[in-house]
């Protein structure tokens, strides 16, 4: 018997429709209210939002109305993304800080548990001391808005191992800062689930579930934005990953992030329902 009920959040890309990360247009063709309502009917208890879509919706209806829609549909959980170049300087940092400010303001208004941040893509080296200091600083900034920071471990970045990731978050030692562990990135990065289970509870901020085929299609980047599978349709063994996460002591909600050229063309209701049902089935598999 589980000590607490499982609550799932529909990550942005799971119910956003025919858009994908870093596409020319990332804004969902489905209005915010329709996405929230479809997610609620499927059984979700929250939604995720990316910066571009958040800003577009904010301009149309405002943060107060967004919060009202969430509350009216029984959606207490929100996650926001994605801050890049938070460790950089110059023009890249200036652009990053603008996104940071807008996401943090929205996090406070919408009651977001956390804001996701990215490592440096396509990089093999890292200045660990500098990145750790930058992580501590962004956590301090987020704390002023009542939210947490979740650093995503990604195999095509300079934070591709749990050793590096843990060095950053443990070195910063911030109560509101930790890791985002996505089964896809963990699996494709060759990180053993036993290593996931050993992460201290306080450093597991966010968890994402999905699945993948045995073989990588194209580059890792192409595989992650076009070829993900619903939970149980691939080889990543979500029940084993969930077991590892539970061993950390993590007791928060789980996000479902299916980024797939097949999934994103489904009708909204079907995308929400199928992603919810296939993910919930993983919790009953063991």
Residue pairs with C-beta under 8 A, 6 or more apart in sequence:
2 283
3 251
4 251
6 254
6 280
6 283
7 45
7 46
7 77
7 253
7 254
8 43
8 44
8 45
8 46
8 253
8 254
8 255
8 256
8 276
8 279
8 280
9 44
9 45
9 46
9 47
9 48
9 77
9 78
9 79
9 253
9 254
9 255
9 256
10 35
10 39
10 42
10 44
10 46
10 47
10 48
10 255
10 256
10 272
10 275
10 276
11 47
11 48
11 79
11 208
11 255
11 256
11 257
11 258
12 28
12 47
12 48
12 49
12 50
12 53
12 81
13 19
13 20
13 21
13 48
13 257
13 258
13 259
13 264
14 48
14 256
14 257
14 258
14 259
14 263
14 271
14 272
14 275
15 28
15 30
15 35
15 38
15 39
15 47
15 268
15 271
15 272
15 275
16 26
16 28
16 30
16 35
16 53
16 264
17 28
17 29
17 30
17 264
17 268
17 271
18 29
18 264
18 265
19 25
19 26
19 27
19 28
19 29
19 264
20 26
20 225
20 226
20 259
20 261
20 264
21 82
21 225
21 259
22 225
25 52
26 50
26 52
26 53
27 52
27 53
27 56
28 35
28 53
30 38
30 268
31 57
32 53
32 57
32 61
32 66
32 69
33 69
34 268
35 47
35 268
36 47
36 69
36 70
36 73
36 75
37 73
38 268
38 269
38 271
38 272
39 46
39 47
39 73
39 75
39 272
39 276
40 73
40 74
40 75
41 269
41 272
41 273
42 269
42 272
42 273
42 275
42 276
42 277
43 276
43 277
43 280
44 75
44 256
44 272
44 276
45 74
45 75
45 76
45 77
45 253
46 70
46 75
46 76
46 77
46 78
46 79
46 253
47 70
47 75
47 77
47 78
47 79
48 78
48 79
48 80
48 81
48 255
48 257
49 57
49 78
49 79
49 80
49 81
49 106
50 80
50 81
50 82
51 80
51 81
51 82
51 99
51 102
51 103
54 80
54 102
54 103
54 106
55 102
57 66
58 66
58 106
63 105
63 106
63 109
63 110
64 109
66 109
66 110
67 109
67 110
67 111
70 76
70 78
70 110
76 111
77 113
77 253
78 107
78 110
78 111
78 112
78 113
79 112
79 113
79 114
79 115
79 116
79 150
79 206
79 255
80 103
80 106
80 107
80 110
80 112
80 114
80 115
80 116
80 147
81 103
81 115
81 116
81 117
82 116
82 117
82 118
83 96
83 99
83 100
83 103
83 115
83 116
83 117
83 118
83 138
84 96
84 99
84 117
84 118
84 121
85 92
85 93
85 95
85 96
85 120
86 93
86 96
86 100
86 117
86 134
86 135
86 138
87 120
87 130
87 131
87 134
87 135
88 96
100 138
100 141
103 115
104 115
104 141
104 142
104 144
104 145
104 147
105 145
106 112
107 114
107 115
107 142
107 145
107 146
107 147
108 145
108 146
108 147
112 147
113 147
113 148
113 206
113 252
113 253
114 147
114 148
114 149
114 150
114 180
114 205
114 206
115 142
115 147
115 148
115 149
115 150
116 150
116 152
116 180
116 206
117 138
117 149
117 150
117 151
117 152
118 152
118 154
118 157
119 126
119 151
119 152
119 153
119 154
119 157
119 158
119 159
119 160
120 126
120 157
120 158
120 159
121 154
121 156
121 157
122 156
122 157
123 157
123 158
124 158
125 158
126 158
126 159
126 164
128 164
128 167
128 168
128 171
131 168
132 167
132 168
132 171
132 172
133 172
135 149
135 151
135 168
135 169
135 171
135 172
135 174
135 177
136 171
136 172
136 173
136 174
136 177
138 149
138 177
139 148
139 149
139 172
139 174
139 176
139 177
140 174
142 148
142 149
142 176
142 177
143 174
143 175
143 176
147 176
148 176
148 177
148 178
148 205
149 174
149 176
149 177
149 178
149 205
150 178
150 179
150 180
150 205
150 206
151 159
151 165
151 168
151 169
151 177
151 178
151 179
151 180
152 159
152 179
152 180
152 182
152 185
153 159
153 160
153 161
153 162
153 165
153 179
153 180
153 181
153 182
153 185
153 186
153 189
153 191
154 160
154 185
154 189
155 185
155 188
155 189
155 190
155 220
156 219
156 220
156 221
156 224
158 164
159 165
159 168
160 189
161 189
161 191
162 191
162 195
162 196
162 199
165 179
166 179
166 199
166 203
169 177
169 178
169 179
169 203
170 200
170 203
175 202
177 203
177 205
178 202
178 203
178 204
178 205
178 206
179 199
179 203
179 204
179 205
179 206
180 205
180 206
180 207
180 208
181 196
181 199
181 204
181 206
181 207
181 208
181 245
182 207
182 208
182 210
182 257
183 208
183 209
183 210
183 211
183 236
183 238
183 241
184 208
184 210
184 211
184 212
184 224
184 228
184 236
184 257
185 224
186 193
186 196
186 241
187 212
187 236
187 241
188 212
188 216
188 220
188 223
188 224
193 240
193 241
193 243
193 244
194 244
196 241
196 244
196 245
196 248
197 243
197 244
197 245
197 247
197 248
198 248
199 248
200 248
201 248
201 249
201 250
204 245
204 248
204 249
204 250
205 252
206 252
206 255
207 245
207 250
207 252
207 254
207 255
208 254
208 255
208 256
208 257
209 231
209 238
209 241
209 242
209 254
209 255
209 256
209 257
209 279
209 282
210 228
210 229
210 230
210 231
210 236
210 256
210 257
210 258
210 259
211 228
211 229
211 230
211 231
211 232
211 233
211 234
211 235
211 236
211 238
212 223
212 227
212 228
212 229
212 234
212 235
212 236
213 227
213 229
213 234
213 235
214 234
214 235
216 223
217 223
217 226
217 227
218 226
218 227
224 259
225 259
226 259
226 260
226 261
227 260
227 261
228 257
228 258
228 259
228 260
228 263
229 258
229 260
230 258
230 263
230 274
230 275
230 278
230 279
231 238
231 256
231 278
231 279
231 281
231 282
232 238
232 278
232 281
232 282
232 285
233 278
238 279
238 282
238 285
239 282
239 283
239 285
239 286
242 254
242 282
242 283
242 286
243 286
245 254
254 279
256 275
256 276
256 279
258 275
263 271
263 274
263 275
264 271
266 274
